[in-house]
Amino acid sequence: MVEIPDVTEEHIPDYCNCCGNDLSSLPHQYAGSRQVFDIPEIKIKVTEPQGL
């Protein structure tokens, strides 16, 4: 894991995925973190050398 990520997102659920109960008014606690490393799209760079 890197010390300072480029983007940090908070994921706080509004409802329970199992029963659908509203969770928005309940206190939340830190459950842990993970990091996702995305490889940027590869783009072709075209260079046309022109002699004079």
N, CA, C and O atoms as a GROMACS GRO file, in nm:
protein
  208
    1MET      N    1   0.085  -0.119   0.000
    1MET     CA    2   0.000   0.000   0.000
    1MET      C    3   0.089   0.124   0.000
    1MET      O    4   0.196   0.126   0.061
    2VAL      N    5   0.041   0.227  -0.070
    2VAL     CA    6   0.116   0.352  -0.072
    2VAL      C    7   0.073   0.437   0.048
    2VAL      O    8  -0.038   0.423   0.098
    3GLU      N    9   0.162   0.524   0.092
    3GLU     CA   10   0.134   0.606   0.209
    3GLU      C   11   0.027   0.711   0.180
    3GLU      O   12  -0.062   0.735   0.262
    4ILE      N   13   0.036   0.775   0.063
    4ILE     CA   14  -0.060   0.879   0.027
    4ILE      C   15  -0.121   0.843  -0.109
    4ILE      O   16  -0.056   0.861  -0.212
    5PRO      N   17  -0.246   0.793  -0.111
    5PRO     CA   18  -0.310   0.758  -0.237
    5PRO      C   19  -0.351   0.883  -0.316
    5PRO      O   20  -0.364   0.991  -0.260
    6ASP      N   21  -0.370   0.866  -0.446
    6ASP     CA   22  -0.414   0.976  -0.531
    6ASP      C   23  -0.557   1.018  -0.500
    6ASP      O   24  -0.590   1.137  -0.504
    7VAL      N   25  -0.643   0.922  -0.469
    7VAL     CA   26  -0.784   0.948  -0.441
    7VAL      C   27  -0.824   0.867  -0.318
    7VAL      O   28  -0.786   0.751  -0.305
    8THR      N   29  -0.902   0.928  -0.229
    8THR     CA   30  -0.956   0.859  -0.113
    8THR      C   31  -1.108   0.871  -0.119
    8THR      O   32  -1.161   0.981  -0.134
    9GLU      N   33  -1.179   0.759  -0.107
    9GLU     CA   34  -1.325   0.758  -0.112
    9GLU      C   35  -1.380   0.699   0.017
    9GLU      O   36  -1.333   0.595   0.064
   10GLU      N   37  -1.480   0.765   0.075
   10GLU     CA   38  -1.548   0.710   0.192
   10GLU      C   39  -1.667   0.628   0.144
   10GLU      O   40  -1.747   0.676   0.064
   11HIS      N   41  -1.679   0.507   0.193
   11HIS     CA   42  -1.791   0.420   0.158
   11HIS      C   43  -1.870   0.394   0.286
   11HIS      O   44  -1.836   0.306   0.365
   12ILE      N   45  -1.977   0.473   0.304
   12ILE     CA   46  -2.063   0.461   0.422
   12ILE      C   47  -2.202   0.422   0.372
   12ILE      O   48  -2.269   0.503   0.308
   13PRO      N   49  -2.247   0.300   0.401
   13PRO     CA   50  -2.376   0.253   0.348
   13PRO      C   51  -2.494   0.328   0.411
   13PRO      O   52  -2.492   0.362   0.529
   14ASP      N   53  -2.597   0.351   0.329
   14ASP     CA   54  -2.721   0.415   0.375
   14ASP      C   55  -2.824   0.311   0.419
   14ASP      O   56  -2.917   0.341   0.493
   15TYR      N   57  -2.806   0.186   0.371
   15TYR     CA   58  -2.902   0.080   0.402
   15TYR      C   59  -2.829  -0.054   0.410
   15TYR      O   60  -2.717  -0.069   0.360
   16CYS      N   61  -2.893  -0.150   0.473
   16CYS     CA   62  -2.837  -0.284   0.487
   16CYS      C   63  -2.861  -0.362   0.358
   16CYS      O   64  -2.974  -0.368   0.308
   17ASN      N   65  -2.755  -0.423   0.304
   17ASN     CA   66  -2.769  -0.502   0.182
   17ASN      C   67  -2.854  -0.628   0.202
   17ASN      O   68  -2.913  -0.679   0.107
   18CYS      N   69  -2.860  -0.677   0.325
   18CYS     CA   70  -2.934  -0.801   0.351
   18CYS      C   71  -3.083  -0.776   0.372
   18CYS      O   72  -3.166  -0.840   0.307
   19CYS      N   73  -3.118  -0.683   0.463
   19CYS     CA   74  -3.258  -0.665   0.499
   19CYS      C   75  -3.317  -0.533   0.447
   19CYS      O   76  -3.438  -0.515   0.450
   20GLY      N   77  -3.231  -0.440   0.401
   20GLY     CA   78  -3.281  -0.314   0.348
   20GLY      C   79  -3.309  -0.207   0.453
   20GLY      O   80  -3.357  -0.098   0.419
   21ASN      N   81  -3.280  -0.235   0.581
   21ASN     CA   82  -3.305  -0.136   0.686
   21ASN      C   83  -3.221  -0.011   0.666
   21ASN      O   84  -3.109  -0.018   0.616
   22ASP      N   85  -3.277   0.104   0.704
   22ASP     CA   86  -3.209   0.232   0.694
   22ASP      C   87  -3.095   0.239   0.796
   22ASP      O   88  -3.118   0.215   0.915
   23LEU      N   89  -2.974   0.271   0.751
   23LEU     CA   90  -2.858   0.281   0.839
   23LEU      C   91  -2.806   0.424   0.850
   23LEU      O   92  -2.709   0.449   0.921
   24SER      N   93  -2.869   0.517   0.780
   24SER     CA   94  -2.815   0.652   0.770
   24SER      C   95  -2.808   0.726   0.905
   24SER      O   96  -2.724   0.814   0.921
   25SER      N   97  -2.894   0.692   1.001
   25SER     CA   98  -2.892   0.762   1.129
   25SER      C   99  -2.804   0.692   1.234
   25SER      O  100  -2.785   0.744   1.343
   26LEU      N  101  -2.751   0.575   1.201
   26LEU     CA  102  -2.669   0.501   1.296
   26LEU      C  103  -2.523   0.545   1.288
   26LEU      O  104  -2.476   0.582   1.181
   27PRO      N  105  -2.451   0.541   1.401
   27PRO     CA  106  -2.309   0.575   1.397
   27PRO      C  107  -2.232   0.468   1.319
   27PRO      O  108  -2.270   0.350   1.320
   28HIS      N  109  -2.126   0.508   1.253
   28HIS     CA  110  -2.046   0.411   1.179
   28HIS      C  111  -1.907   0.403   1.240
   28HIS      O  112  -1.863   0.496   1.308
   29GLN      N  113  -1.840   0.293   1.216
   29GLN     CA  114  -1.705   0.277   1.267
   29GLN      C  115  -1.614   0.229   1.155
   29GLN      O  116  -1.659   0.167   1.059
   30TYR      N  117  -1.488   0.260   1.168
   30TYR     CA  118  -1.388   0.226   1.068
   30TYR      C  119  -1.370   0.075   1.063
   30TYR      O  120  -1.345   0.012   1.166
   31ALA      N  121  -1.383   0.016   0.944
   31ALA     CA  122  -1.374  -0.128   0.931
   31ALA      C  123  -1.243  -0.173   0.865
   31ALA      O  124  -1.213  -0.292   0.864
   32GLY      N  125  -1.166  -0.080   0.810
   32GLY     CA  126  -1.042  -0.116   0.744
   32GLY      C  127  -1.031  -0.048   0.610
   32GLY      O  128  -1.122   0.023   0.567
   33SER      N  129  -0.919  -0.070   0.544
   33SER     CA  130  -0.902  -0.008   0.413
   33SER      C  131  -0.828  -0.104   0.321
   33SER      O  132  -0.764  -0.199   0.365
   34ARG      N  133  -0.839  -0.076   0.194
   34ARG     CA  134  -0.767  -0.148   0.091
   34ARG      C  135  -0.736  -0.047  -0.018
   34ARG      O  136  -0.794   0.062  -0.021
   35GLN      N  137  -0.647  -0.082  -0.106
   35GLN     CA  138  -0.613   0.008  -0.216
   35GLN      C  139  -0.626  -0.068  -0.347
   35GLN      O  140  -0.592  -0.186  -0.356
   36VAL      N  141  -0.676   0.002  -0.448
   36VAL     CA  142  -0.692  -0.054  -0.582
   36VAL      C  143  -0.594   0.020  -0.672
   36VAL      O  144  -0.597   0.143  -0.679
   37PHE      N  145  -0.509  -0.054  -0.741
   37PHE     CA  146  -0.412   0.004  -0.833
   37PHE      C  147  -0.464  -0.015  -0.975
   37PHE      O  148  -0.469  -0.127  -1.025
   38ASP      N  149  -0.501   0.095  -1.040
   38ASP     CA  150  -0.550   0.090  -1.178
   38ASP      C  151  -0.436   0.124  -1.272
   38ASP      O  152  -0.362   0.221  -1.250
   39ILE      N  153  -0.421   0.044  -1.375
   39ILE     CA  154  -0.321   0.072  -1.478
   39ILE      C  155  -0.384   0.165  -1.580
   39ILE      O  156  -0.492   0.136  -1.632
   40PRO      N  157  -0.318   0.279  -1.609
   40PRO     CA  158  -0.378   0.373  -1.704
   40PRO      C  159  -0.386   0.313  -1.844
   40PRO      O  160  -0.308   0.224  -1.879
   41GLU      N  161  -0.481   0.362  -1.922
   41GLU     CA  162  -0.500   0.316  -2.059
   41GLU      C  163  -0.373   0.342  -2.140
   41GLU      O  164  -0.314   0.450  -2.131
   42ILE      N  165  -0.334   0.245  -2.218
   42ILE     CA  166  -0.216   0.261  -2.304
   42ILE      C  167  -0.258   0.336  -2.429
   42ILE      O  168  -0.354   0.298  -2.496
   43LYS      N  169  -0.186   0.444  -2.461
   43LYS     CA  170  -0.215   0.522  -2.580
   43LYS      C  171  -0.093   0.519  -2.671
   43LYS      O  172   0.020   0.525  -2.624
   44ILE      N  173  -0.118   0.511  -2.799
   44ILE     CA  174  -0.010   0.511  -2.897
   44ILE      C  175   0.035   0.655  -2.921
   44ILE      O  176  -0.048   0.744  -2.940
   45LYS      N  177   0.164   0.676  -2.918
   45LYS     CA  178   0.221   0.807  -2.949
   45LYS      C  179   0.288   0.795  -3.085
   45LYS      O  180   0.379   0.714  -3.103
   46VAL      N  181   0.245   0.876  -3.182
   46VAL     CA  182   0.297   0.871  -3.318
   46VAL      C  183   0.386   0.992  -3.341
   46VAL      O  184   0.344   1.106  -3.322
   47THR      N  185   0.509   0.966  -3.382
   47THR     CA  186   0.604   1.072  -3.413
   47THR      C  187   0.643   1.061  -3.560
   47THR      O  188   0.679   0.953  -3.607
   48GLU      N  189   0.635   1.171  -3.630
   48GLU     CA  190   0.676   1.174  -3.771
   48GLU      C  191   0.795   1.265  -3.788
   48GLU      O  192   0.779   1.387  -3.795
   49PRO      N  193   0.916   1.208  -3.794
   49PRO     CA  194   1.033   1.292  -3.816
   49PRO      C  195   1.033   1.343  -3.960
   49PRO      O  196   1.011   1.267  -4.054
   50GLN      N  197   1.058   1.470  -3.976
   50GLN     CA  198   1.064   1.528  -4.110
   50GLN      C  199   1.198   1.595  -4.130
   50GLN      O  200   1.237   1.684  -4.055
   51GLY      N  201   1.268   1.551  -4.233
   51GLY     CA  202   1.396   1.612  -4.266
   51GLY      C  203   1.378   1.728  -4.361
   51GLY      O  204   1.291   1.725  -4.448
   52LEU      N  205   1.459   1.830  -4.345
   52LEU     CA  206   1.449   1.945  -4.434
   52LEU      C  207   1.562   1.948  -4.531
   52LEU      O  208   1.569   2.039  -4.614
   0.00000   0.00000   0.00000
